Each structure stands twice: as structure tokens, then as C-alpha cells.
């Protein structure tokens, strides 16, 4: 495995873990939201899709071949778009009340971007390059 593949696997694992970390808190209502628990709001559970897409991307990091790298490019781009959408949706102010963003929201966006960069830097070959004789 090359370095971008290893860093990509680590980054999708952190995206999965960040779905269970606190994403934001609303102090006035004493609510704390994670990607998996948004009780008391109309956010749904966006962490489920984060986990599904991150697992698919992790599997595609392990599959050798150019076709897997190309599919993973799309999957990782979707992961970045979805996590950015969650960041914008969760961190907006409503009716004069701004929630306090927590570490899980930042980690999910940051490491989704890292996974996307690792897909771009990965050449699709998971075996060591041996010079031709």
C-alpha cells in the first residue's frame, strides 16, 4: 500500500468516528447534537450517510486498479459535499440563536477533504512499483 492509501483509510475512519462525536450544542435549549443523535430537531441523521459513504470509500481504497480509484474519486467527492452540507446546515443561525460548533463537525469536514486529496494523490496501484527490466 502506498502512503496516500494509508492516510485515506485513516481519514475515512476518522470521518466514521466523528459521526458519534458532538457536532453542536444549543445552550439555551440545553441540546447537544451528534451526527447520529439529533433528537429535538429536524436535522435527521446525516451521520448515517457519512458512515455509509466513508465505508464505501475505505473499501475502494483497498481495491487495486484504476477503475476503483476512479469510482473512489466520485465517492470521496460526494463525501466532501455531504460533510460540507452538514457543516453549513448545522452551523447556521436561526431566529437569532446561533449554535456552538463542536469538534465532530470540524473533524468530519476536514478528514473528508483529506480523504479526497488522498484519492487524487493515489495512483490506483496498491502494489509496490517495480522498475521494468
C-alpha positions in Angstrom: 0.0 0.0 0.0 1.2 3.5 -0.8 1.1 6.4 1.7 -2.0 8.1 0.3 -3.9 4.9 0.6 -2.9 4.5 4.2 -3.7 8.2 5.0 -7.0 7.8 3.1 -8.0 4.8 5.2 -7.2 6.7 8.4 -9.1 9.7 7.3 -12.3 7.7 6.4 -12.0 6.0 9.8 -11.9 9.4 11.5 -15.0 10.5 9.5 -16.8 7.5 10.8 -15.7 8.2 14.4 -16.7 11.9 14.1 -20.3 10.9 13.4 -20.5 9.8 17.0 -18.8 12.9 18.4 -20.7 16.1 19.4 -21.4 18.3 16.4 -23.0 21.3 18.0 -24.7 22.5 21.2 -27.6 24.9 21.7 -27.0 26.4 25.1 -30.5 28.0 25.5 -32.3 24.7 25.0 -29.6 22.5 26.6 -29.3 20.3 23.5 -26.3 18.6 22.2 -26.3 17.0 18.7 -24.2 14.4 17.1 -24.3 13.0 13.6 -26.3 10.1 14.8 -28.4 11.7 17.5 -30.4 14.9 16.6 -33.4 14.4 18.8 -35.3 17.6 19.3 -34.5 19.0 15.8 -35.5 18.4 12.2 -31.9 17.6 11.1 -32.5 13.9 10.6 -29.5 11.6 11.0 -26.8 12.8 8.5 -24.1 10.8 10.2 -25.6 7.6 8.8 -24.8 8.7 5.2 -21.4 9.9 6.4 -20.7 6.4 7.7 -22.0 4.6 4.6 -20.1 6.7 2.1 -16.9 6.5 4.2 -17.1 2.7 4.4 -17.6 2.6 0.6 -14.6 4.9 0.1 -12.5 2.8 2.5 -13.3 -0.4 0.6 -12.4 1.3 -2.6 -9.1 2.4 -1.2 -8.3 -1.3 -0.6 -9.2 -2.5 -4.1 -6.3 -2.3 -6.5 -6.9 -1.0 -10.0 -7.6 2.2 -11.9 -11.3 1.7 -12.0 -11.6 1.5 -8.2 -9.6 4.8 -7.9 -11.9 6.5 -10.4 -15.0 5.3 -8.6 -13.4 6.4 -5.3 -12.8 9.8 -6.7 -16.6 10.3 -7.2 -17.4 8.7 -3.8 -14.9 10.9 -1.9 -16.1 14.0 -3.7 -19.7 13.1 -2.6 -18.4 12.6 0.9 -16.8 16.1 0.9 -20.0 17.6 -0.5 -22.2 15.9 2.1 -20.0 16.8 5.0 -19.8 20.4 3.8 -23.6 20.4 3.5 -23.8 19.2 7.1 -21.4 21.9 8.2 -23.5 24.6 6.6 -26.8 23.2 7.7 -25.8 22.5 11.3 -23.9 25.8 11.9 -26.5 28.3 10.7 -28.2 30.7 13.0 -32.0 30.5 13.3 -34.2 33.1 14.9 -31.3 34.9 16.5 -29.9 31.8 18.0 -26.5 30.6 16.9 -25.4 27.1 17.9 -21.9 26.4 19.2 -20.0 24.2 16.8 -18.2 21.3 18.3 -15.2 19.2 17.3 -17.1 16.4 15.5 -18.4 18.8 12.8 -14.9 20.2 12.1 -13.3 16.7 12.0 -15.9 15.3 9.6 -15.3 18.1 7.1 -11.5 18.2 7.5 -10.9 14.5 7.1 -13.4 14.1 4.2 -11.3 16.7 2.4 -8.1 14.7 3.4 -9.7 11.5 2.0 -10.5 13.3 -1.3 -6.9 14.6 -1.5 -5.6 11.1 -0.8 -7.7 9.7 -3.7 -6.3 12.3 -6.0 -2.7 11.5 -4.9 -3.2 7.8 -5.1 -2.3 6.3 -8.4 -4.7 3.4 -8.2 -1.9 0.8 -7.7 -1.8 -0.8 -4.3 1.4 -2.8 -5.1 5.0 -1.7 -5.0 6.3 -0.1 -8.2 9.0 -2.4 -9.6 11.1 -0.9 -12.4 10.9 -2.6 -15.7 14.0 -4.5 -16.7 
